[in-house]
Amino acid sequence: MTDVQFLIAASIALVVSSVALLVRRSRRVDAPTQKTWNVPTQIDPSDLLSGSAEWSIAVFTSGICHVCADVVAKAEALRSHKVSVHEIEYETDRAVHEKYRIDAVPTLVVCDHQGVVRYSVLGPVTATDLWAAVARVRDPASAGDSEQCRKI
């Protein structure tokens, strides 16, 4: 093989390697898309029949959901004359689920007397977190001053 043929072969190999490297770099796999679940921002108060309660907790559930019963039980612990609790089960209240486009259960929302959702959570929730969230929306001052907490 002559020097010229060697240079041509080396040049071709270099070009092919460079193109292969560029193609490999450009074929990065996109990050998987993340499903976003729908949570209502407003609930029609007539859907909750909360009477004179200032606050309502609505728990959207399904009969086949093993976590839902636990979330409902934790919400029921907060029931009082100021807080009403409503379980909206898919099998019996499908129209309400569809109205608010609920696509994941359990979906829990805490609404004021006008139906404005002030807090929401999808999936399991601890009793402590739920209690604190309801206390926070009922009395924003109960959250305390985070600067004060840092000083302690």
Residue, then its C-alpha position, 0 to 999 in steps of 0.5 A: m500500500t502506498d503512502v497516498q492510499f494509506l492517507i486516503a484510508a486513514s482519512i476515510a476512517l477518521v471521517v466515518s468515526s467522526v460521523a458515528l460519534l456525532v450520530r451517537r451524541s445526537r441520539r440521546v433519549d428524551a426524558p420520559t414524559q410525566k403524567t400530570w394528574n388533574v386536581p380541581t381548583q373549585i368545587d361546586p358547594s352543592d356537590l358537597l351538601s356541606g350545610s353550615a360547615e365553613w370548610s369541606i373535605a372531599v375525598f374522591t375514591s374508588g371501591i377498588c382502591h386499597v389506600c382510599a379507605d385509609v385516607v377517608a378514615k383520616a379525613e373523618a377524624l377531622r369532621s366537626h361542626k365547622v368541617s364537613v367530610h364527603e367521600i365521593e366514590y367513583e362507582t356511585d358518584r361517577a358523574v361527579h368524578e367526571k365533572y371534575r376530571i378526577d383521574a387518580v384516587p384518592t384525591l383529597v381536597v379541602c375547600d372553603h365555604q365557597g368551594v375554592v380548593r385551598y389544599s389538595v393531595l393525591g395518594p396517601v396522606t399522614a394524619t399529621d400532614l392532613w391535620a396540619a394542612v386543615a389547620r393551616v387553611r383554616d387559620p393561616a397564622s397557625a403556620g407560624d413564622s418560619e423565621q421564628c422557627r429557624k431562630i429556635 
